[in-house]
Amino acid sequence: MDLVALEIFCTVAREGSVTRAAELLQRAQSSVTTRVQQLEEDLGVTLFLREGRRMALTAEGETLQGYAMRLLALADEARQALRPGQPGGRLRLGSMESTAASRLPGPLARLHARWPGVQLELRTGPTRALVDAVAAHAIDCALVALPSPGIDALPAALEAAPVFTESLLLALPPGHPPVRSAADLQVATLAAFAAGCTYRQIGEAWMTRDGTGPRVLELASYHAILACVAGGHCAGVVPRSVLALMAPPPALRLVPLQDCDTVLVQRRGYRSAALEALWAELAAPAR
């Protein structure tokens, strides 16, 4: 059970396919199949259910996957710790969709220009899924918005620090009358991302009246959310920084909700030169 075998195993598990894993690892399919079979023989368990060309993890495979991701992450961290002044290697960053679109292009471009040896892998998703991924060693860090009570509510194994502050707006259909509170709303549906999104949670709390929350229409992008709002039957929560990317901005009624910190979450004690380089670019003034 060496690191190469674990990397092959994790890639097959993630892709669900030997063919796709072989392409990503630049190995022959026969080599990938052989290494997986050798790992199963070594451990004395079946790691995958073969369903045609599809590879699905068994219960034993799911158990090994958790350990394997942690071992690979620790090995990568050890390599980087031996060269603290030279950022390089893989850095797996998670981010909310809004942050990836409005906040990351500049910092990540500067990071690549200054440290081309850093192999950045970006994954987007809602806050809850990203925090769980950091805790499970599936990614190294993530930019998320934590719901109240925020950082204090993180698992003990994680730590976080503020990076950006977003001004959140409630977007309403054009022509909607002025709104002071949820009682003034003429829509009862919230267009939002999947459960686990902090901005969705804020919107649901704000739109709740007499103990009844809004109906939620789950969508996968801010463009889709704003299109539904413009259609006249939904509200949506959107950061002002995302609206600033749109030219011209949509003609909607916008109601200020609150400011919300975006924080960088990482495993407690995790350090690498690549992460320090990312921190430096995130903290640099916009230019």
Residue, then its C-alpha position, 0 to 999 in steps of 0.5 A: m500500500d504505497l502512495v502511488a497505489l493510493e493515488i491511483f485508487c483515489t483517482v479511480a474512485r473519484e472518476g468512477s472509471v479506469t479509462r478516465a483515471a488512466e487518462l488523467l494519470q497518463r498511465a496505461q489502463s492495464s497498469v491502473t487495473t493491475r495496481v487496483q487489483q494488487l491493492e485489493e489483494d494486499l488488503g484482502v478486500t474488494l474495493f470496487l463494484r464493477e458495473g460494466r465500465r463503471m467503478a463504484l466503491t464498496a463500503e470497504g473502499e469508502t473507508l479506505q478512501g478517507y484514509a488514502m486522501r489524508l495520507l496523500a495530503l500529508a505526504d504532499e504537505a511534508r514535501q512542501a514543508l521541506r522547501p518552505g521558501q519555494p512555493g510549489g506542488r499541489l494546492r487544492l482550493g475550494s470556493m463559493e461560486s460568487t467568490a470564484a467569479s468576483r474575487l479570485p481571477g486577479p489573485l490567482a493570476r498573480l499567484h501563477a505568474r509569480w509561482p508557476g510551480v504551484q499546481l492549483e486545483l479549484r473546486t466550487g460548491p456551497t459552504r457546507a460541502l466545502v467545509d466538509a471537504v476540508a475536514a475530510h482532506a479532500i481539499d486543502c482550504a476553502l473560501v466560504a461564508l459561515p452562518s451565525p455563529g460563524i468561526d466559533a462553530l467550526p469543528a475543532a479540527l478546522e480554523a479560519a480567518p476573514v479574507f473579504t467582506e461581501s455586501l449582500l442584496l435581496a434581488l426582487p423583480p423589476g417594479h416590485p414595490p419598496v420593501r422594508s421587511a419580509a411583510d412587504l414582499q410580494v413573492a414567496t419563492l427564493a431562487a438559490f443554490a443547493a442546501g448548505c449555501t450560507y447566502r441561501q440560509i440568510g435569504e430563507a431567514w429574512m423571508t420567513r414570516d409567521g414561522t413559514g419560510p419561502r419555497v426554494l427554487e434550487l439553481a446552479s448559477y447566479h445568471a439563472i437565479l437573476a433570470c428567475v428573479a427578472g421573470g417576476h416570481c422569485a427573490g434571490v440573494v446576491p453579493r454586490s460584487v457579483l452584480a458589479l461583474m454584469a454590464p449592464p447590471p440587471a434592472l431589478r429592485l435591490v434591497p440591502l440585507q447585511d454584510c457577510d465575511t468570506v473566510l479561508v478555512q483550513r485544517r488546524g496547523y496545516r501550513s505549506a509554502a503554496l498556501e502562504a503564497l495564496w494568502a499573500e495574493l488574497a491580502a494584496p490590494a486589488r490592482 
